[in-house]
Amino acid sequence: MELNIVQSSDGRRQRSERSQTAIIAAALALMEEGTLVPTAQQVADRAGVGIRSFFRHFADMDSLFLAVDASLLDSYEALFRVDDRTGSLGQRTVRAIDLYGNAFDKLSQIVLCTKALLWRFPKLRENYAWHQKRLRKELELWLPEVAELSRDRREAVHAVASFEMWNRLREHQGLSQKASGEIVAQLVLDLISAG
């Protein structure tokens, strides 16, 4: 009898974990498809669970979006991970911007979704600010020359290397990844060289 209770409990926990994973995956899929602000019903439908089941796992949409953010952290960090940051200023700049551009292209729908939700969820704002600081530190690991610039010029470099600049070039101006990378790299080099 005791064994049956334990097995039953384990089975419920496994089903619960599968449902929670399916909900997170469904939210992520909707965001990647361009649904900037998915609703609980849309996510539940995509996950194949009832709305009551959804709210048993996530008290509100804020907790779901935080779970999605946490589930992406390792893959997000892997996009920016490199071991070799050697070379001339020009070589390092091109490699860093290529790395950022690839990551921004892969994450564009997730970033746009996050930005659309920032006004509503304080913890998401906090996480987004933390990611922005990490991006700044990462760029300055590639280009330590940036830290030596005046504050205004340093801020200009970070603005030029940002997702917002990349997204504008790629989506609004219709430029290729290569052309966008060349523009951003040249602007960054110009700002550093003139500093």
N, C-alpha and C positions, 0 to 999 in steps of 0.2 A: 504493500500500500504506500509506504513512504517513498519507494522508488518511483511509483507512478506519479506521485505529486511532484517530485523533483524533475522527472522527464517532462511533465506537463508544463511546469514553470519554465524549464529551459526552452521548450517549444514556443511558448508565448513570447519569451524574451527574444528569441531568434526572429520570429515573425515581426515583432515590434522593431527590431533593428533593421530588418529588410524594408519595412514600410518607411522608416525614417530615411534610410539611404535612398529609396525610390523618390521620396518627396524632394530631397536635396537635389538629386539628379534631374528631376522634372523641372524644378525652378531654374537650374543652371541651363538646361536645354532651351527653355522658353526665352531666357535672357540672351543666349547665343543666337537665337533665331530673330532677335530684334524686338521682343516684347519688353519694353523698358521698365514697365511697372506691372509685373504679373500679379494677378489676384490670387487669393487663397483657393478659390474655386477652380481657376485655370490650372493651378499647380496640382491640386487634388485630382482633377480629371486626367491630367497628363500622367500622374503617378499611378493612377488606377486605384485610388483609395477614396473613401467617402470624406466629406467635409468634416464630419465629427472626428474621424480618425486623424485627419490633418491637425485639428486643434488639440487632440490628445498628445501629439508629438511636439507641436509648436504652439505656444500660448498666443503668439501674435506673429505678424509678418516680420517684425524687427528680429525676433529670435531666429526665424528662418533665414533671413538675409545674412545674419551673423554666422549661422552654420554654413551657409554657402561660402562666405568669405573664408572661414576657417578651413573648409575642405579644399579650397584653391591655393592655400598658402604655399605648400610644398611645390606645386607645379609652377606657381607664380615666381617663386624664388629661383627655381631651376632655369627659368628663361633668362635670368640675369647673371647666372653663376659662370665664372670663367677662372682659370688658373693663371693665365698669362696676360699681363697688361703691359708688356714691354713694347718698345719701339719709339720712333720719333713722335713728336706731338701730332703731326699730320696722320701718321699710321694709327696711333691710339684713338684719335678723334674719329676717324672713319670706322674703325672696328667698334667703338662704343656706340656710335650712332646707328650702325648696322644692327647691333645687338638690341638697342632700344626700339628701332623700327620694327624688327621681327616680333618682339614682344608686344608692342603696341598694336600691330596688325592682328596678332592672335587674341589679344584681350580686348579689342575695341568695343565689342558689344557689351561685355561685362563692365568695362569702365563707364560707358555711356549709361548703362542701367544704374550703376552705383551713383553716378552724378545726378541722375534723375530722382534718386531716392534720398539724397543727402539732407534735404530740407526737413524731411520727416522723421529721420532716425538718428538721434544724437550719437549712439554708439557706432553707427556706420560712419558718421562724420569723423569721429575719433580714429577709427581704423583707417579711413582714407587719408587723413592727415599723417598718420604714422607711415603709410606706404609712400606718401610724397616725400617725407624726410628720408626714407630709405633710398629712394631714387636719387635724391640730391647727393647723399653720401656715396652712393655707387658711382655716380658720374665723377665725383671728385677723387675717387680711387683711380679711375681711369685717367683723369686729367687733374693732377694735383696743382697745376698752374692756375686753375680757377680760384682756388682758395687765396691766392696772392693778389687777385684783382680787387679793385674798389668794390664797395657794396653794390652800387648801381650796375656796374659791368657784370659782376657775379650773378646778380638777379637776372640780368638780360640773358646770360648764357643758359641759366636754368629754364627761363621762359622759352627760349628757342629750342631747347632739347626736350620740351614737355610733350605730353600726349596731346594737348590742345593744338600745338603747332603741327604735330604729325597728322592728326586727324583732319585739320584744315587742308593741308597739302594733299592728303590721300583722298578724302571724301568730297570736300567742297571744291577743290581746284582740280580734282581728277588726275593727279600726277601719279606716276608709277612709283613703286617702292624705291627703285634705283634713283630716279630723279629727285624724289623727296629726300632721300639720304644724302645726296650730293649737296642739295640746297642747305639742309640743316648743318651738315659737317662744315661747309664753307662759312656759314654765318658764325658758328661756334669758333672756328679758327680765326676769323676776322676780329671777333670780340676779344679773344685772348691776345692776339698779336698787337692789337691797338691799345691793350691795357697797360 
